[in-house]
Amino acid sequence: MAFPRFDPRQQQRGYQIRVNHRIRVPEVRVIAADGSMLGVLQTHEALRMALEQGLDLVEVNPKAEPPVCKILDFGKYKYEEKKKQAQARRNQAVVQIKEVKLRPKTDDHDINFKVNAARRFLEAGHKVKFTVRFRGREITHPEKAHEQLDVILKQLEDIANVETRPMMEARAMSVIVAPKPAIMQRVAQQRAALEKARQLAEKEGRAMPPEPPSEELPEDDDDDDDDDDGDEEGSSTNSN
């Protein structure tokens, strides 16, 4: 028994809105351009009415029985739909996880710098993952890493909740913190205000307000992979 050949384009195409002559059913329920209900009509009659008004017959609910169509300007309809989708994406709260890397011997000054950076990430609505990486024999004494993370969590407890307790991951110890609900509410309000300003600028023909810059921590030279690192006494460790 022969099977039909697989065509990957069929999966990529997806659902497409049927317009005008692409509507093949014999009758449809029609909504006029002003929103009034015209009832069930023969499809060719509904199409004739749309064309007489210089508009299109657009299928808006193909699953109804019979399918629901509306008389409208399809070009304008597509433009408005794209605007709605873009606005929905801008309003969507996209939470990223920003990683802050440490070493057991990171000094207090660098820890304070990274805590301040983590605070900015949290205030922007992102989660933060603190990772303490071990080298050589440092992994046999994780107490220092626990102490570092405890100090960090204490400094951020006013704006962050601990999402995962400190845990070992291979040659690293990590903990994840998330912004408190009050912070997320403030971020949502800021996004709404930015979107309102964007819409006003578009309406008035002005330049759009710029998106807030995304801050990132510089990569630390001291945070490279541990494969070739020895301990402080000069002995080497093997990595499986």
CORLINNOR-V329511 format. One record per backbone hydrogen bond with DSSP energy under -0.5 kcal/mol. NH is the residue of the N-H (numbers start at 1). CO is the residue of the C=O. Records with the same first field share a line. If there is no record, write none. Layout:
BEGIN
NH=CO / CO
END
This chain:
BEGIN
8=6
10=7
11=8
12=8
13=9
14=10
20=57
22=19
23=20
24=22
28=41
29=67
30=28 / 39
31=69
32=36
35=32
38=30 / 36
39=30
41=28
43=26
46=42
47=43
48=44
49=45
50=46
51=47
52=48
53=49 / 50
54=51
55=50
56=72
58=56 / 70
59=18
60=58 / 68
61=68
64=61
68=61
69=29
70=58
71=31
72=56 / 70
74=72
77=73
78=74
79=75
80=76
81=77
82=78
83=79
84=80
85=81
86=82
87=83
88=84
89=85
90=86
91=87
92=88
94=92
95=93
96=94
98=96 / 127
100=129
101=99
102=131
104=133
106=103
111=107
112=108
113=109
114=110
115=111
116=112
117=113
118=114
119=115
120=116
121=117
122=118
123=119
124=120 / 121
125=122
126=121
127=96
128=177
129=98
130=128 / 175
131=100 / 129
132=173
133=102 / 131
134=171
138=135
139=136
140=137
141=138
144=141
146=142
147=143
148=144
149=145
150=146
151=147
152=148
153=149
154=150
155=151
156=152
157=153 / 154
159=156
160=156
161=178
163=161 / 176
164=176
167=174
169=172
172=169
173=132
174=167
175=130
176=164
177=128
178=161
180=159
183=180
184=180
185=181
186=182
187=183
188=184
189=185
190=186
191=187
192=188
193=189
194=190
195=191
196=192
197=193
198=194
199=195
200=196
201=197
202=198
203=199
204=200
205=201 / 202
206=201
215=213
223=220
224=221
229=226
231=235
234=231
237=229
240=238
END
